[in-house]
Amino acid sequence: MAPRKQDAGTRSQDTRLIRAGQALEPLARTVGPPIQKGSTVLLPNAASLYDDANYLTYGRQGLAAQTALQDALAELEHAQGVTLYPSGVAALSGALLAVLKAGDEILVTDVAYKPTRRFCDHMLKRFGVRPTYFDPRTPPETLVGEASPATRLILMESPGSLSFEMQDMARVAELARARDILTVADNTWSAGYLMKPLDHGIDIALQALTKYVGGHSDVFMGSAAAAEPKLVRALSDGVLHMGWAVPGEDAYQMLRGLRTLPTRLARHGQSGLTIAAWLREHPMVAEVLHPALPGARGHDLWKRDYIGACGLFGFILKPGPKAAVDAFLDELELFGLGFSWGGFESLAIACDHQLTTRKLLRQYEGPLIRLHIGLEDPADLIADLARGLDVYAARRG
Ligand SMILES: Cc1ncc(COP(=O)(O)O)c(C=O)c1O
């Protein structure tokens, strides 16, 4: 005869405290998904312990908020699958490590986000992958045509970091596919909303969700999206092998950000264009680098592939010393001085120091400034910039 199960009431207080207060079942249906916190996942019976095909067996992947975010991002990116990473840089490194091997060569845009270059130069090289940097204005036929037989992947970022050069990513993807070369786009500028790389034949679309999807400058996360089932599998195996996980709270925050992404982007984009147009007329400004601004460099490509703009762009000041640039930035009250973007707040940085890490595009006509236009009233932001530029004019001598 089987031994009788112990009556729960006779167990000690210590045991009862361990078992008390388990989650309600079924859970109340809230608008957002539940935030589950769990490394351990309880399985219903012994047979399911090693049944990975039918059961979630461990909490690093597959919990409710994270899965809901992946589904929503797949919708946003027109993807078959999306993998999540603890930051935008982790999405970049994770995606590349998932598809590259020793002996591969890769072509990387010279205007990539600086930590992208750092990863390629410091990590990939150690593992036998050789990066070569290209000018994003290189015609796609030349870029792909001159790629060596060992070239496995082309990494693009358009518009480019800091200087906003546009690249015909669709044409590069078309030519690269014919040569069996993978294409990857860091699409953070468009937040997966203004332009959809996968629809243009690019193999992997990356973004730092930290920026516009989060939208409040307080959570890190990155994503990699793919349409091809084999690539989706390679990316998710990569996450599995690297042991990465993102917390449910952060996934929930990202999902919340996603709900208001179109509304916020419309405002960022419109205010950005208003301010870019104002800057273009200012006597202290040599050029505005904003592909959505009619007449600006890269505008034709932007018009072909994008449905709008975000709030990030650059401008070149008339030549002046660093002290005058610093005085301009220090005069700003509504623009914080900070390296990020995509949040509700306006930010400004000087870029020349960072340009020195590039190989090719290192110099512009004058000092390069990057602005992120937040959700403040654009008239107030213009007044702030006007005061700053007056100081610049006075200090440049
Ligand atoms: C274009 C671009 N890609 C990726 C990242 C990295 O994102 P994270 O800060 O989440 O690592 C950034 C951050 O500034 C970025 O500007």
The ligand as an ORCA input file, in Angstrom:
! r2SCAN-3c Opt
* xyz 0 1
  C      23.350     53.605    -33.021
  C      23.472     52.957    -31.681
  N      23.477     51.619    -31.610
  C      23.597     50.991    -30.437
  C      23.712     51.688    -29.258
  C      23.944     50.939    -27.977
  O      22.877     50.857    -27.130
  P      23.056     50.515    -25.595
  O      23.430     51.791    -24.928
  O      21.736     49.975    -25.189
  O      24.131     49.483    -25.459
  C      23.685     53.087    -29.267
  C      23.812     53.857    -28.030
  O      24.033     55.061    -28.021
  C      23.589     53.730    -30.526
  O      23.617     55.080    -30.607
*
